[in-house]
Amino acid sequence: MLFLAEMEVRLPPDMPAEHADELKAREREYSQAAQRDGRWPHLWRVAGRYANVSVLDVGSIDELHELLSGLPLFPYLDIRVTPLARHPNAIDRGESDV
Ligand SMILES: O=C(O)C[C@H]1C=CC(=O)O1
C-alpha cells in the first residue's frame, strides 16, 4: 500500500542545539533504514521549507502508523497522510492493470 506523507518539521525555537542535532542524527539513521528496506521509496525536501514529501510503501495502516510514530522527530512533525491508488493512465511498471 502506497501513501503520500507530507511532513512539516516544527522544532521549538528554544530546543538546545545539541538535542536538536541528536534527534536529527537519529532521524537520519531511522529513515535511511526504512529507505534501505523498501518502506520509504521516496524522500524529497520541499524547496524553501523545513518540510518533506515522502512516498511510503507499507502493508497496513497499522504499519504506517508504527513507521511514522517511530520517527525520532515525531513529536515535532505535522504529518498529513494521503492514500495513493493506481492512476489508470500511469505507464505499467510490471504490475497488472487495476
Ligand atoms: O524532513 C525532515 O528533515 C524530517 C525527516 C523525515 C525523514 C527524515 O530523514 O528527516
The ligand as an SDF file (V2000), in Angstrom:
LIG
                    3D

 10 10  0  0  0  0  0  0  0  0999 V2000
   12.2870   16.3090    6.6050 O   0  0  0  0  0  0  0  0  0  0  0  0
   12.9570   16.1110    7.5920 C   0  0  0  0  0  0  0  0  0  0  0  0
   14.1070   16.5580    7.7490 O   0  0  0  0  0  0  0  0  0  0  0  0
   12.3650   15.2150    8.6910 C   0  0  0  0  0  0  0  0  0  0  0  0
   12.7130   13.8720    8.4130 C   0  0  0  0  0  0  0  0  0  0  0  0
   11.8510   12.8360    7.9350 C   0  0  0  0  0  0  0  0  0  0  0  0
   12.6660   11.8570    7.4990 C   0  0  0  0  0  0  0  0  0  0  0  0
   13.9880   12.2730    7.6250 C   0  0  0  0  0  0  0  0  0  0  0  0
   15.0170   11.6560    7.3280 O   0  0  0  0  0  0  0  0  0  0  0  0
   14.0460   13.5320    8.1270 O   0  0  0  0  0  0  0  0  0  0  0  0
  1  2  2  0
  2  3  1  0
  2  4  1  0
  4  5  1  0
  5  6  1  0
  5 10  1  0
  6  7  2  0
  7  8  1  0
  8  9  2  0
  8 10  1  0
M  END
$$$$
